[in-house]
Amino acid sequence: MPGIRYLAEAYEAREPGRPGGTSGPAVVGVPTGRLVTDACQRLTRDRAAEWRDLHREGAPGLCPEAPRDEIDEVMAEVYENVSNGVYRAVFGTVLDGYAAAREGVSGRLELLSRRLTDRRNLAGATIAEADIRLSATLVRFDAVHHGHFPRSRRKVTEDPVRWACARDPRRTPGFGDAVGLDPVKRHRHQVHEGTDPSRIVPLGPDPSGWLTPHGRESPGGRPFGDGTPPGPVREGEEVPAEGRP
């Protein structure tokens, strides 16, 4: 966006001198350069359901009516104990109940592994909003989150189901070609000085395993339903292959 280099500038433009940090994803007004909203729970739903007229032709519906109740139920669990849970565990204190948050993340991931043992997607036969939210955490878990959890809990790579589910989007157009681990790691280790004052970005984990076969085709289902997969990433938005998971 012209005139904006850091998201913090959009926050400052909306509320000068605002205390606190920034959060993504966020919507910023192009004419004003001001933050519109960073309510992540509404952003994914609005983009999937309210902004359908702006989707490309053939774009799959990520929030279909038929299993919407199931999607909402699973998504609430994923958000509370996984997507948001990892941050409560990482940035919380004893008074905030960080230990309970850690146990909540680990327990919910175990339940999700059981749910996904014989089904490719969390709700229904196609990719839905819940799958996208879960994949965002799985792809980052070993690289940036696991170090904050008890050592007795498994990494994603140590759970056969979760590891296969994490690799599945890597070969799905619109996921693997648009996600890079390097920016994720740099943000985690160089921005959050309160939990990582050294600001040293680790070399690992080894990304080569992400390209191994995942076998998630066996439960069946149609990832894009009646829609079509997206085309190539637009020029200038590509993630270098060496930086992808």
C-alpha positions, 0 to 999 in steps of 0.5 A, spaced: 500 500 500 502 506 498 505 510 503 505 504 508 511 500 510 509 497 517 502 495 519 503 499 525 502 505 521 495 503 520 494 502 527 497 509 528 493 512 523 486 510 526 488 511 533 494 516 534 498 514 541 494 507 541 497 503 546 499 495 545 501 492 539 499 490 532 495 484 530 494 480 523 490 479 519 487 486 518 483 490 513 486 497 512 482 502 508 486 504 501 484 511 501 485 513 508 491 508 510 487 506 517 486 500 520 479 498 519 478 491 523 483 486 525 477 481 528 480 475 525 474 471 527 470 475 523 475 476 517 475 469 515 467 469 515 466 475 512 471 473 506 468 467 505 460 468 506 459 476 505 464 478 500 462 472 495 460 477 489 468 479 489 470 472 489 473 469 482 469 465 478 469 458 480 472 460 487 469 454 492 465 456 497 469 455 504 462 456 508 457 452 505 450 452 508 449 445 509 454 443 514 455 450 516 453 448 523 458 443 524 463 448 521 461 453 526 462 448 532 469 445 529 471 452 528 470 455 535 474 449 538 479 450 533 480 458 535 479 457 542 484 451 544 488 451 538 489 458 534 488 463 539 490 457 545 497 457 542 498 465 543 495 465 550 500 459 552 506 463 549 504 470 552 501 468 558 503 468 565 501 464 571 495 469 573 493 468 566 492 461 566 498 459 561 498 452 564 491 451 562 492 454 555 498 449 554 494 443 556 488 445 552 492 446 546 495 439 546 488 436 548 485 439 542 490 437 537 489 430 540 482 430 539 483 433 532 487 427 530 482 422 532 477 426 528 481 426 522 483 419 522 478 417 517 476 424 514 480 429 509 477 435 512 474 437 518 467 438 516 464 436 510 467 433 504 471 439 501 476 445 504 472 449 509 473 455 513 475 451 519 481 447 515 484 454 513 484 456 520 487 449 523 492 449 517 495 456 519 497 453 526 499 446 524 504 449 519 507 454 524 507 449 530 514 446 530 517 452 527 515 457 532 510 454 537 512 447 540 518 450 544 513 453 549 510 447 550 511 441 555 517 437 552 512 431 553 507 433 548 508 431 541 510 436 535 506 435 529 511 431 525 511 426 531 503 425 530 502 421 523 495 424 522 497 431 524 503 431 520 499 428 514 494 433 515 499 439 515 503 436 509 496 436 505 495 443 504 502 444 502 500 441 495 494 444 494 494 450 490 492 457 494 496 454 500 503 451 499 505 456 494 503 462 498 506 460 505 513 461 507 516 459 513 522 464 513 517 470 515 513 466 520 520 465 524 523 472 523 516 475 526 516 470 532 523 471 534 525 478 532 519 482 533 516 478 540 522 480 544 519 479 551 519 472 549 525 471 545 530 477 547 536 474 543 532 475 537 536 469 533 532 466 528 533 458 528 535 454 522 530 449 523 526 445 522 528 441 516 523 443 511 525 437 506 519 432 509 514 437 507 514 434 500 514 427 502 507 424 500 501 425 505 496 419 503 490 424 505 487 422 498 485 415 501 479 418 505 476 421 499 472 428 498 473 433 493 478 439 496 474 444 492 467 441 491 464 444 485 469 450 484 476 450 481 483 451 484 486 458 484 491 459 478 498 461 479 500 466 484 500 473 481 507 476 479 510 479 485 507 475 490 510 469 489 514 465 495 520 463 494 520 455 493 526 455 498 522 459 503 516 454 503 514 449 508 
